[in-house]
């Protein structure tokens, strides 16, 4: 498990696109997630010494949809050994648990 395992995921949707924001503690974890989300036009913003936000959009550059983005985040959560990630999908709270969406 990464030493920087605190994060939260936020999602804002429109009819054709979704903006995804993931709070990550630690530069290396943020970079790893951003790399995983490259197909979704990801970028990083640093808000504190160890507080980063990874931004991404669905659909991705080659038509990848929101499900693909959430799967990529799930894979990252599992890779990092995190137990769960709080998120909002279309304004509704959801929990991503160890590589499996509830």
BASEDO-333309 format. One record per residue: residue number from 1; residue in one letter; x, y, z of N, C-alpha, C in turn. Coordinates in nm, 2 decimals, always signed. Example, Ala and Ser with C-alpha at 12.3 -4.5 7.8 and 13.67 -1.06 7.14 Angstrom:
BEGIN
+-------+------+--------+---------+--------+---------+----------+--------+--------+---------+--------+
! lumfi ! dolo ! n_east ! n_north !   n_up ! ca_east ! ca_north !  ca_up ! c_east ! c_north !   c_up !
+-------+------+--------+---------+--------+---------+----------+--------+--------+---------+--------+
!     1 !    A !  +1.32 !   -0.57 !  +0.78 !   +1.23 !    -0.45 !  +0.78 !  +1.32 !   -0.33 !  +0.78 !
!     2 !    S !  +1.28 !   -0.22 !  +0.71 !   +1.37 !    -0.11 !  +0.71 !  +1.29 !   +0.00 !  +0.79 !
+-------+------+--------+---------+--------+---------+----------+--------+--------+---------+--------+
# end
This chain:
BEGIN
+-------+------+--------+---------+--------+---------+----------+--------+--------+---------+--------+
! lumfi ! dolo ! n_east ! n_north !   n_up ! ca_east ! ca_north !  ca_up ! c_east ! c_north !   c_up !
+-------+------+--------+---------+--------+---------+----------+--------+--------+---------+--------+
!     1 !    X !  +0.08 !   -0.12 !  +0.00 !   +0.00 !    +0.00 !  +0.00 !  +0.09 !   +0.12 !  +0.00 !
!     2 !    X !  +0.05 !   +0.22 !  -0.07 !   +0.12 !    +0.35 !  -0.08 !  +0.11 !   +0.42 !  +0.06 !
!     3 !    X !  +0.22 !   +0.49 !  +0.09 !   +0.21 !    +0.57 !  +0.21 !  +0.12 !   +0.69 !  +0.20 !
!     4 !    X !  +0.08 !   +0.72 !  +0.08 !   -0.01 !    +0.84 !  +0.06 !  -0.14 !   +0.78 !  +0.00 !
!     5 !    X !  -0.23 !   +0.73 !  +0.09 !   -0.34 !    +0.66 !  +0.04 !  -0.47 !   +0.73 !  +0.06 !
!     6 !    X !  -0.47 !   +0.85 !  +0.10 !   -0.60 !    +0.93 !  +0.12 !  -0.64 !   +0.99 !  -0.01 !
!     7 !    X !  -0.76 !   +0.96 !  -0.05 !   -0.81 !    +1.03 !  -0.17 !  -0.96 !   +1.03 !  -0.17 !
!     8 !    X !  -1.02 !   +1.11 !  -0.26 !   -1.16 !    +1.12 !  -0.29 !  -1.18 !   +1.15 !  -0.43 !
!     9 !    X !  -1.29 !   +1.11 !  -0.49 !   -1.32 !    +1.12 !  -0.63 !  -1.45 !   +1.20 !  -0.64 !
!    10 !    X !  -1.45 !   +1.30 !  -0.73 !   -1.57 !    +1.38 !  -0.76 !  -1.60 !   +1.37 !  -0.91 !
!    11 !    X !  -1.72 !   +1.38 !  -0.94 !   -1.76 !    +1.36 !  -1.08 !  -1.87 !   +1.46 !  -1.11 !
!    12 !    X !  -1.86 !   +1.54 !  -1.22 !   -1.96 !    +1.63 !  -1.26 !  -2.00 !   +1.58 !  -1.41 !
!    13 !    X !  -2.13 !   +1.57 !  -1.44 !   -2.17 !    +1.52 !  -1.57 !  -2.25 !   +1.62 !  -1.65 !
!    14 !    X !  -2.24 !   +1.61 !  -1.78 !   -2.33 !    +1.68 !  -1.87 !  -2.39 !   +1.57 !  -1.96 !
!    15 !    X !  -2.47 !   +1.61 !  -2.06 !   -2.53 !    +1.51 !  -2.15 !  -2.42 !   +1.43 !  -2.23 !
!    16 !    X !  -2.31 !   +1.49 !  -2.27 !   -2.22 !    +1.43 !  -2.35 !  -2.08 !   +1.41 !  -2.29 !
!    17 !    X !  -2.06 !   +1.47 !  -2.17 !   -1.92 !    +1.45 !  -2.11 !  -1.93 !   +1.45 !  -1.96 !
!    18 !    X !  -1.82 !   +1.41 !  -1.90 !   -1.81 !    +1.40 !  -1.76 !  -1.67 !   +1.45 !  -1.72 !
!    19 !    X !  -1.67 !   +1.54 !  -1.62 !   -1.54 !    +1.59 !  -1.56 !  -1.52 !   +1.51 !  -1.43 !
!    20 !    X !  -1.40 !   +1.46 !  -1.42 !   -1.37 !    +1.38 !  -1.30 !  -1.25 !   +1.45 !  -1.23 !
!    21 !    X !  -1.27 !   +1.45 !  -1.10 !   -1.16 !    +1.51 !  -1.01 !  -1.14 !   +1.41 !  -0.90 !
!    22 !    X !  -1.01 !   +1.38 !  -0.88 !   -0.97 !    +1.28 !  -0.78 !  -0.86 !   +1.35 !  -0.69 !
!    23 !    X !  -0.89 !   +1.36 !  -0.56 !   -0.80 !    +1.41 !  -0.46 !  -0.70 !   +1.30 !  -0.42 !
!    24 !    X !  -0.57 !   +1.33 !  -0.43 !   -0.47 !    +1.23 !  -0.40 !  -0.37 !   +1.29 !  -0.31 !
!    25 !    X !  -0.33 !   +1.22 !  -0.21 !   -0.22 !    +1.26 !  -0.12 !  -0.09 !   +1.20 !  -0.17 !
!    26 !    X !  +0.00 !   +1.28 !  -0.21 !   +0.13 !    +1.24 !  -0.26 !  +0.15 !   +1.25 !  -0.41 !
!    27 !    X !  +0.26 !   +1.31 !  -0.44 !   +0.30 !    +1.34 !  -0.58 !  +0.30 !   +1.21 !  -0.67 !
!    28 !    X !  +0.37 !   +1.10 !  -0.62 !   +0.39 !    +0.98 !  -0.70 !  +0.25 !   +0.91 !  -0.72 !
!    29 !    X !  +0.17 !   +0.91 !  -0.62 !   +0.04 !    +0.85 !  -0.64 !  -0.05 !   +0.93 !  -0.75 !
!    30 !    X !  -0.04 !   +1.06 !  -0.73 !   -0.11 !    +1.15 !  -0.83 !  -0.06 !   +1.13 !  -0.97 !
!    31 !    X !  +0.07 !   +1.12 !  -0.98 !   +0.13 !    +1.10 !  -1.12 !  +0.09 !   +0.96 !  -1.17 !
!    32 !    X !  +0.09 !   +0.86 !  -1.09 !   +0.05 !    +0.72 !  -1.14 !  -0.09 !   +0.72 !  -1.19 !
!    33 !    X !  -0.18 !   +0.79 !  -1.11 !   -0.32 !    +0.79 !  -1.15 !  -0.34 !   +0.88 !  -1.28 !
!    34 !    X !  -0.27 !   +0.99 !  -1.29 !   -0.27 !    +1.07 !  -1.41 !  -0.23 !   +1.00 !  -1.53 !
!    35 !    X !  -0.12 !   +0.92 !  -1.52 !   -0.07 !    +0.84 !  -1.63 !  -0.18 !   +0.74 !  -1.67 !
!    36 !    X !  -0.24 !   +0.68 !  -1.58 !   -0.35 !    +0.58 !  -1.61 !  -0.46 !   +0.64 !  -1.68 !
!    37 !    X !  -0.49 !   +0.77 !  -1.65 !   -0.60 !    +0.84 !  -1.71 !  -0.56 !   +0.93 !  -1.83 !
!    38 !    X !  -0.44 !   +0.91 !  -1.89 !   -0.40 !    +0.98 !  -2.01 !  -0.51 !   +0.98 !  -2.12 !
!    39 !    X !  -0.57 !   +0.87 !  -2.15 !   -0.67 !    +0.87 !  -2.26 !  -0.79 !   +0.96 !  -2.23 !
!    40 !    X !  -0.80 !   +1.01 !  -2.10 !   -0.91 !    +1.09 !  -2.06 !  -0.86 !   +1.24 !  -2.04 !
!    41 !    X !  -0.76 !   +1.28 !  -2.11 !   -0.71 !    +1.41 !  -2.11 !  -0.67 !   +1.46 !  -1.96 !
!    42 !    X !  -0.60 !   +1.37 !  -1.89 !   -0.57 !    +1.40 !  -1.75 !  -0.47 !   +1.51 !  -1.73 !
!    43 !    X !  -0.48 !   +1.58 !  -1.62 !   -0.38 !    +1.67 !  -1.58 !  -0.38 !   +1.69 !  -1.43 !
!    44 !    X !  -0.27 !   +1.74 !  -1.37 !   -0.25 !    +1.75 !  -1.22 !  -0.26 !   +1.89 !  -1.18 !
!    45 !    X !  -0.31 !   +1.92 !  -1.06 !   -0.30 !    +2.05 !  -1.00 !  -0.26 !   +2.02 !  -0.85 !
!    46 !    X !  -0.15 !   +2.09 !  -0.81 !   -0.10 !    +2.08 !  -0.67 !  -0.17 !   +2.19 !  -0.59 !
!    47 !    X !  -0.23 !   +2.15 !  -0.48 !   -0.29 !    +2.24 !  -0.38 !  -0.22 !   +2.25 !  -0.25 !
!    48 !    X !  -0.13 !   +2.17 !  -0.22 !   -0.05 !    +2.17 !  -0.10 !  +0.08 !   +2.09 !  -0.12 !
!    49 !    X !  +0.16 !   +2.08 !  -0.02 !   +0.29 !    +2.01 !  -0.03 !  +0.27 !   +1.87 !  -0.08 !
!    50 !    X !  +0.16 !   +1.80 !  -0.03 !   +0.13 !    +1.66 !  -0.07 !  -0.01 !   +1.64 !  -0.12 !
!    51 !    X !  -0.08 !   +1.75 !  -0.14 !   -0.22 !    +1.74 !  -0.18 !  -0.23 !   +1.78 !  -0.33 !
!    52 !    X !  -0.27 !   +1.68 !  -0.41 !   -0.28 !    +1.69 !  -0.56 !  -0.43 !   +1.66 !  -0.60 !
!    53 !    X !  -0.47 !   +1.72 !  -0.71 !   -0.60 !    +1.68 !  -0.77 !  -0.57 !   +1.64 !  -0.91 !
!    54 !    X !  -0.62 !   +1.52 !  -0.94 !   -0.60 !    +1.46 !  -1.08 !  -0.74 !   +1.50 !  -1.15 !
!    55 !    X !  -0.73 !   +1.56 !  -1.26 !   -0.85 !    +1.60 !  -1.34 !  -0.85 !   +1.51 !  -1.47 !
!    56 !    X !  -0.97 !   +1.47 !  -1.51 !   -0.98 !    +1.40 !  -1.64 !  -1.12 !   +1.42 !  -1.69 !
!    57 !    X !  -1.14 !   +1.38 !  -1.82 !   -1.27 !    +1.40 !  -1.88 !  -1.31 !   +1.27 !  -1.96 !
!    58 !    X !  -1.44 !   +1.24 !  -1.96 !   -1.49 !    +1.14 !  -2.04 !  -1.60 !   +1.20 !  -2.13 !
!    59 !    X !  -1.61 !   +1.17 !  -2.26 !   -1.53 !    +1.06 !  -2.32 !  -1.39 !   +1.09 !  -2.34 !
!    60 !    X !  -1.31 !   +0.99 !  -2.35 !   -1.17 !    +1.00 !  -2.38 !  -1.14 !   +1.04 !  -2.52 !
!    61 !    X !  -1.01 !   +1.06 !  -2.55 !   -0.97 !    +1.10 !  -2.68 !  -1.00 !   +1.01 !  -2.80 !
!    62 !    X !  -1.02 !   +0.88 !  -2.77 !   -1.06 !    +0.78 !  -2.87 !  -1.20 !   +0.72 !  -2.84 !
!    63 !    X !  -1.28 !   +0.80 !  -2.77 !   -1.42 !    +0.76 !  -2.75 !  -1.44 !   +0.68 !  -2.62 !
!    64 !    X !  -1.34 !   +0.66 !  -2.54 !   -1.35 !    +0.58 !  -2.42 !  -1.46 !   +0.65 !  -2.33 !
!    65 !    X !  -1.55 !   +0.57 !  -2.27 !   -1.66 !    +0.63 !  -2.20 !  -1.63 !   +0.64 !  -2.05 !
!    66 !    X !  -1.73 !   +0.69 !  -1.97 !   -1.72 !    +0.71 !  -1.83 !  -1.69 !   +0.57 !  -1.76 !
!    67 !    X !  -1.75 !   +0.47 !  -1.81 !   -1.73 !    +0.34 !  -1.75 !  -1.58 !   +0.30 !  -1.76 !
!    68 !    X !  -1.52 !   +0.33 !  -1.87 !   -1.38 !    +0.30 !  -1.89 !  -1.29 !   +0.39 !  -1.79 !
!    69 !    X !  -1.33 !   +0.51 !  -1.77 !   -1.26 !    +0.60 !  -1.68 !  -1.27 !   +0.54 !  -1.53 !
!    70 !    X !  -1.39 !   +0.50 !  -1.49 !   -1.41 !    +0.45 !  -1.36 !  -1.33 !   +0.31 !  -1.34 !
!    71 !    X !  -1.33 !   +0.23 !  -1.45 !   -1.25 !    +0.11 !  -1.45 !  -1.10 !   +0.14 !  -1.43 !
!    72 !    X !  -1.05 !   +0.24 !  -1.49 !   -0.91 !    +0.28 !  -1.48 !  -0.88 !   +0.32 !  -1.33 !
!    73 !    X !  -0.98 !   +0.40 !  -1.28 !   -0.96 !    +0.44 !  -1.14 !  -0.97 !   +0.32 !  -1.04 !
!    74 !    X !  -1.06 !   +0.23 !  -1.07 !   -1.07 !    +0.10 !  -0.99 !  -0.94 !   +0.03 !  -0.99 !
!    75 !    X !  -0.88 !   +0.02 !  -1.11 !   -0.75 !    -0.05 !  -1.13 !  -0.64 !   +0.02 !  -1.05 !
!    76 !    X !  -0.64 !   +0.15 !  -1.05 !   -0.54 !    +0.22 !  -0.97 !  -0.56 !   +0.20 !  -0.82 !
!    77 !    X !  -0.69 !   +0.20 !  -0.78 !   -0.72 !    +0.18 !  -0.63 !  -0.67 !   +0.04 !  -0.59 !
!    78 !    X !  -0.69 !   -0.06 !  -0.67 !   -0.65 !    -0.20 !  -0.64 !  -0.49 !   -0.20 !  -0.64 !
!    79 !    X !  -0.43 !   -0.14 !  -0.74 !   -0.29 !    -0.14 !  -0.75 !  -0.22 !   -0.08 !  -0.63 !
!    80 !    X !  -0.28 !   +0.03 !  -0.58 !   -0.23 !    +0.10 !  -0.46 !  -0.27 !   +0.03 !  -0.33 !
!    81 !    X !  -0.35 !   -0.07 !  -0.34 !   -0.39 !    -0.14 !  -0.22 !  -0.49 !   -0.06 !  -0.13 !
!    82 !    X !  -0.56 !   +0.03 !  -0.19 !   -0.65 !    +0.11 !  -0.11 !  -0.78 !   +0.03 !  -0.09 !
!    83 !    X !  -0.85 !   +0.05 !  +0.03 !   -0.97 !    -0.02 !  +0.06 !  -1.09 !   +0.04 !  -0.01 !
!    84 !    X !  -1.10 !   +0.17 !  -0.02 !   -1.21 !    +0.23 !  -0.09 !  -1.18 !   +0.37 !  -0.13 !
!    85 !    X !  -1.27 !   +0.42 !  -0.22 !   -1.26 !    +0.56 !  -0.26 !  -1.40 !   +0.62 !  -0.26 !
!    86 !    X !  -1.42 !   +0.73 !  -0.20 !   -1.54 !    +0.80 !  -0.20 !  -1.55 !   +0.88 !  -0.33 !
!    87 !    X !  -1.67 !   +0.88 !  -0.39 !   -1.69 !    +0.95 !  -0.51 !  -1.83 !   +1.00 !  -0.53 !
!    88 !    X !  -1.85 !   +1.09 !  -0.62 !   -1.98 !    +1.14 !  -0.66 !  -1.99 !   +1.11 !  -0.81 !
!    89 !    X !  -2.10 !   +1.05 !  -0.85 !   -2.12 !    +1.03 !  -1.00 !  -2.26 !   +1.10 !  -1.03 !
!    90 !    X !  -2.25 !   +1.20 !  -1.11 !   -2.37 !    +1.28 !  -1.14 !  -2.43 !   +1.34 !  -1.02 !
!    91 !    X !  -2.35 !   +1.38 !  -0.92 !   -2.40 !    +1.44 !  -0.80 !  -2.44 !   +1.34 !  -0.69 !
!    92 !    X !  -2.44 !   +1.21 !  -0.72 !   -2.48 !    +1.11 !  -0.63 !  -2.36 !   +1.04 !  -0.57 !
!    93 !    X !  -2.36 !   +1.03 !  -0.44 !   -2.24 !    +0.96 !  -0.37 !  -2.24 !   +0.81 !  -0.40 !
!    94 !    X !  -2.11 !   +0.77 !  -0.43 !   -2.09 !    +0.63 !  -0.46 !  -1.96 !   +0.59 !  -0.39 !
!    95 !    X !  -1.94 !   +0.46 !  -0.37 !   -1.81 !    +0.41 !  -0.31 !  -1.75 !   +0.31 !  -0.41 !
!    96 !    X !  -1.62 !   +0.34 !  -0.44 !   -1.55 !    +0.24 !  -0.52 !  -1.47 !   +0.16 !  -0.42 !
!    97 !    X !  -1.49 !   +0.03 !  -0.42 !   -1.43 !    -0.06 !  -0.31 !  -1.33 !   -0.16 !  -0.38 !
!    98 !    X !  -1.21 !   -0.14 !  -0.34 !   -1.10 !    -0.24 !  -0.38 !  -1.12 !   -0.30 !  -0.52 !
!    99 !    X !  -1.14 !   -0.22 !  -0.62 !   -1.15 !    -0.27 !  -0.76 !  -1.29 !   -0.31 !  -0.80 !
!   100 !    X !  -1.38 !   -0.29 !  -0.72 !   -1.52 !    -0.33 !  -0.75 !  -1.62 !   -0.21 !  -0.71 !
!   101 !    X !  -1.70 !   -0.17 !  -0.80 !   -1.80 !    -0.06 !  -0.77 !  -1.92 !   -0.12 !  -0.70 !
!   102 !    X !  -1.97 !   -0.05 !  -0.60 !   -2.09 !    -0.09 !  -0.53 !  -2.21 !   -0.03 !  -0.60 !
+-------+------+--------+---------+--------+---------+----------+--------+--------+---------+--------+
# end
